[in-house]
């Protein structure tokens, strides 16, 4: 009798574990556009917010993003403190589509740069003034390819166009090339070189716009989930760019205005979730 009871208990226990295992295996995997795995976020801490070789924060910045991807489509928002706004805040919205063709990774996206709290009739920090709008949009198309060889070299090119760039400054064209390597110890190496040509309207129209070259070079490494990055960012300090960021600008501009286009070593720590 005791053996029968023990045998029955063992059978029931086995059946219970089997049922649990079956339930775990049979649990439906979360799918669809709003599955949790389609969402991610990243936080950055950096000593300078650099954008195309120019400091936009004139000091440390805290940044964060929320991203969504699904079947090649993507959308997201990214925010940072900035000196180019009365409220010292910028938030960028973006969305587009990524795909591959003949071994080349392609992307098409739209980006909208917004400065919440910006007052067109007020001037604080390095934002536009005199009734000039700061918000603007861009379209971007990019292509990249990673070679299946030692160090996995990657090359890329991006083109950005804005019909009315920051400060209502007219057409802006930006062309950027990039190159990267995966070095020993999983250290990433990168370098970027870009060219920007801004037509000039309400902000720099009195100078006929400006044109300049910007660049960056650096390395990064992931340690315990944190990405550490150190690089050097700068511009060619072209005559037209220097004229726009001149130290002899009106008194309303702080002395640091000219310093924004000078080269900077940038240290960044980030973590993705």
N, C-alpha and C positions, 0 to 999 in steps of 0.2 A: 504493500500500500504506500509506504513512504517513498519507495523507488518510483512508483507510478506518479506520485505527486511531484517529486523532484524532476522527473523526466518531463512532466507537463509544464512545470515552471520554466524549465530550460527551453522548451519549445516556444512557450509564450514570449520569453525574453528575446530569443532569436527572431521571432516573428516581429516583435516590437522594433528591434534594431533594423531589421530588414525593411520594415515599413518606413522608418525614419529615413533610412538611406534612399529608399525609393522616392520619398517625398522631396528630399534634397535634390536628387537628380532630376526629378520631374518638374521642379520649380521653374516656371517660365523665365527665360532670360529677358531682361528689360531691353526692349527694342523701340524703334521709332525715332522721330526727330527730337523728342523731348526726353530721351533716355538720359539718366544721370551721367553716363560716360561721355556724352556729347558736350558737356560743360566743363570748363576749367577756369582757373584764375591764377594770376601771377602778381607778386608784390616785389617792387624794386626799391632799394635805398642807394642813392648815388650822391657824389659830391658835386656833380654838375649835370643839369638837364641840357644835353647838347642836341641840336636839331640842324642837320646839314652843316655841321662845322661851327655853328653859332650857339653860344650859351643862351638859353631861354630862362634860366633860373637865377643866374648870377650868384650861385651858391648851391648848397645841398638841396636835394629834392626827394620827396616821397611819392612813389607812383604805384598805380595798381590797374589791373585789367580784369574784365570778365568776358570770356569767349565761348562761342557755340559753333560747332561744326557738325555737318551731316551730309553724307554723300557728295562731298566736294564743295558744298555751300558753307559759308562761314559768315559770322557777324559778331560784333563785339563793341566794347567801349573801353577806353583807356583814359586815365586821369592823372594829373600832376600839378604840383604848385608851379607857378611861373611868374616872372616879372612883367610879362606882356599882357597884363590884365589888371583892372582896378581892384578886383576881388582876389588877385593872385592865384587864380585857379583856371585850369584848362581841362576840357574833356573832349576827346575825339571819338566819333562814332564811325564805324566802318563795316562794310559788308561786301561780299563778292563770291566768286567761284574759282576753285582750283581744279586743274586737270592735267593729265600727262599725255604727250603725243611724241611718238618716236624717241622715247627716252628723255624728253625734255619736260620739265615741270613748269606749268604755266599758271598764271593767276591774273584775274581781272577784278578790280575792286573800286569802290567809291569811298572817299574819306571826307568827313565833315569836321572841321576844327571849330569848336565852340568855346566861348569865354564867358561863362555865366556871371552875371553881376556887372559886366562891362558897361560903362556909361559913355556914350559917344561924346558927351559934352563935358566930361571930366578927364583929368590926366593925373595918373598916379603910377609911379614906377616907369616902365618902358612901353606902355600901351599907346595906341594911336590916340590922337586928340583932335579937337576942332570939328566934331561931327562926323568923324570917320569910323566906319564899321570894322571891327576886328574879325568877326566870324567869316569863314570862307570854306570852299569845298575844292576837292581835287579828284581826278580820276587817275588810276594807276594800272599799268599793264607790266607784268614782269615775267622773265623766263630764267630758268637755272638748270644746270646739269651737273650731276656728280659722277665722276669717272670711277670705274671699278678697278682701281689700281692702288699701289702703295700710297698711303697717306690720304686716300680718298679725296683728291682735289675737287673742289666745287667752284664753278664759275657762274655768274649771274649778271643780268642786266635789268634795270627798271627805268621806266619812263613815267613821269608825273606831269599832269597838266592842270592848271587852274585858270579859269576864265577871268577871275578877279581875286587875286591872292590877298594875304593878310594886309589890312590897312587900305582896302580898296585900291590896290596898287596895279591893277591891270593884269594882262596875261603873264603867266609864269610857266616856264618850261624847265624841267629838271631831268637830267639823264645821269644815271648812276651805274657804275660797274662794280662788281664785287668778286673776291677770290678768297677761298678758305681751304684749310688743310686740317686733318686730324693727326696731330703729332703723337709720339710715344707718350705713354702714361695718360692717354685720353685727354690730352690738352688740345684745345681748339685754337687755331690761329685764323685771324681774319684781317682783311684789308678792304676798304671801300674808297672809291674815288668818284666824285660827282661834279656836275656842272649845272649851275643855275643861271637863267637869264630872266630877269623880271623887267617887264616893259616900262613900268613907272606910270603912276597916275596921281592919286590923291596924296600918297605918302612920299614917293620919291620922284614924282613927275617933274619937279623943279630941277632935278639932276638928269632927267632923261632915263630914269631907271638905273639898274645896276646889273653887273654880270660878274660871277666869281667861280672859283673852283674850291671844293672842300674835300677833305680826306679824313680817314681814320685808320688806325692799325692797332691790333691788340691781341691778347690771348685770353682764354677763359678755361675754367675747370670746374667740374661738379664734385663737391665734397659733402657727403652725408645729406644729400638732397638740396644743398644750397649751391647756386652757381656764382662763382667768383669771376669777375671780369676786370681787367686793367687794360687801358688803351690810351692812345694819344689822338686827339681830335683837333682839327684846325682848318684854316682857310688859306688861300694864297694872298689874302689881304690886298685884293686888287684895288686899283685907283678908284673905281666907281663905288666899290663897297666901302672903302675908307672914307670917301666923300659923304656917304650916307650915314656912317657911324663915326663921323668926325669929332675929335675933341673940341673943335671950335663951333660945335652946334649951339643952338640957342640955350640960354641959361636954364630953361625948363628941363633940359636933359642932364642927368647926373654924369659925373666924370666917368663912371664905370661903363657908360654906353659904348664908348670906343673899345673897351677891353673885351666886349662880348665876342669880337671876331678874332681875338688872339688865341693861339693854341693852348690847349689844356690837357693835363693828364686826368683821366676820369676813372674813378674806382666805383664799382657797382657790385652789390650783393642782391641776388634775387632768389625767389622760391616759388615754385609752381605747385598748385593743388588740384 
